[in-house]
């Protein structure tokens, strides 16, 4: 007995429609003039507490990965939510981190994320992502100033601290 063969329809070429991208301001964050300069982890942590932790897009119950966009004078020109993860994991790729920096014409950036557990000690995954971002930034000539891991405030509202991967020696000299 001969099996009937199925005729396959010819494949249609895949059409790729180009997209236009733009950087859009979602809200303005009022900052004191002394906080506009952000060249230390302490200043980045203060910016987190005043601008990011109060953002409607921030959820302290899961990990959130943010980028602080900087000009050549290390002054903040904006921030961007790159990814939201789960209780103890977040997926981050250099492509998403540097996309907004390139569009905003940034000279440097600081990446930050929170640990919902409250313990800002960097994990092995945090260290690996930082090293990947350092290499990617070197290639495209955008400096990664620091990766700051934030703890969450306790019940009394006291900040439980932060950890700077640069201060801990995970950046290459």
C-alpha positions in Angstrom: 0.0 0.0 0.0 1.3 3.4 -0.9 1.1 6.2 1.7 -0.2 9.5 0.4 2.4 12.3 0.7 1.5 15.6 2.3 2.3 18.5 0.2 4.1 21.2 2.1 3.1 24.8 1.4 6.0 27.0 0.4 7.4 29.0 3.2 6.7 32.7 3.2 9.7 35.0 3.8 9.8 36.4 7.2 9.1 40.1 7.1 11.0 42.2 9.7 9.5 45.6 10.3 11.9 48.2 11.7 11.0 50.1 14.8 11.7 53.6 15.9 13.0 53.9 19.5 13.0 56.9 21.7 14.0 57.7 25.3 11.0 58.9 27.2 10.9 60.7 30.5 8.4 59.0 32.8 8.7 61.4 35.7 11.1 64.0 37.0 12.9 63.4 40.3 13.8 66.4 42.3 17.4 66.1 43.7 19.4 68.3 45.9 22.4 69.7 44.0 24.9 67.8 46.2 23.2 64.6 45.2 23.5 65.1 41.4 27.1 64.1 41.6 27.2 60.4 42.1 30.8 59.1 42.2 30.7 57.0 45.4 28.6 54.1 46.5 27.2 56.1 49.4 25.9 58.7 47.0 24.4 56.0 44.8 22.8 54.4 47.8 21.3 57.8 48.8 20.0 58.2 45.2 18.4 54.8 45.4 16.6 55.7 48.7 15.3 59.0 47.4 14.5 58.3 43.7 14.3 54.6 43.0 12.8 53.2 46.2 10.0 55.8 45.9 9.3 55.0 42.2 6.0 53.4 41.4 7.9 50.8 39.3 9.9 49.6 42.3 8.8 46.4 44.1 11.0 45.7 47.1 9.6 42.1 47.5 11.5 40.9 44.4 14.9 41.7 42.9 14.9 44.8 40.7 17.9 45.7 38.5 18.4 49.5 37.8 20.9 51.5 35.8 21.9 55.1 36.8 22.8 56.9 33.6 25.7 59.4 34.0 27.3 62.1 32.0 31.1 62.7 31.7 31.2 64.7 35.0 29.6 61.7 36.9 26.3 63.5 37.3 23.1 61.5 37.1 21.0 62.3 34.1 18.5 59.6 34.7 17.8 56.0 35.8 16.2 53.0 34.1 14.6 49.8 35.3 16.3 47.0 33.4 14.7 43.9 34.8 12.5 42.6 37.6 13.2 39.1 38.9 11.9 36.8 41.6 12.6 36.6 45.4 16.2 35.6 44.9 17.0 35.6 41.2 17.1 38.1 38.3 18.1 37.6 34.7 20.3 40.4 33.3 22.1 40.7 30.0 24.6 43.4 29.0 22.5 44.2 25.9 19.6 45.4 28.0 21.9 47.3 30.4 23.7 49.2 27.8 20.8 49.8 25.4 19.4 52.8 27.4 22.9 54.1 28.1 23.6 54.2 24.3 20.3 55.9 23.5 20.8 58.4 26.3 24.4 59.1 25.1 25.8 58.2 28.6 29.5 58.4 29.4 29.2 56.1 32.4 26.7 54.2 34.5 26.2 52.6 37.9 24.2 49.4 38.1 22.2 48.7 41.2 19.9 46.0 42.4 18.2 45.1 45.7 18.2 41.9 47.8 14.8 41.4 49.3 16.3 39.4 52.1 17.9 42.6 53.4 21.4 41.2 53.2 23.4 43.2 50.6 26.2 40.6 50.3 26.9 40.0 46.6 26.2 36.5 45.3 28.4 34.6 42.8 25.8 35.5 40.1 26.1 39.2 41.0 29.9 38.9 40.6 29.6 37.2 37.2 27.2 39.7 35.9 29.4 42.5 37.0 32.4 41.1 35.2 30.4 40.6 32.0 29.2 44.2 32.2 32.7 45.5 32.8 33.9 43.7 29.6 30.9 44.9 27.6 31.4 48.5 28.8 35.1 48.4 27.8 34.2 47.4 24.3 31.7 50.2 23.7 33.6 52.8 25.8 31.0 53.3 28.5 32.5 53.1 32.0 30.8 50.9 34.6 31.6 52.9 37.7 30.1 50.4 40.2 27.6 47.7 41.0 25.8 48.5 44.2 23.7 45.9 46.0 21.1 47.4 48.3 19.5 45.8 51.4 16.0 46.7 52.2 14.9 48.9 55.2 13.9 47.1 58.4 10.5 47.5 60.1 11.6 50.8 61.7 12.6 52.2 58.3 16.3 52.1 58.9 18.4 51.3 55.9 20.1 48.0 56.3 23.0 49.0 54.1 24.6 48.4 50.8 27.6 46.6 49.2 29.8 48.0 46.5 31.4 45.4 44.3 34.1 48.0 43.4 34.9 48.5 47.1 34.9 44.7 47.6 37.6 44.4 44.9 35.6 42.7 42.2 36.5 45.3 39.5 39.7 44.9 37.5 42.4 47.5 38.2 
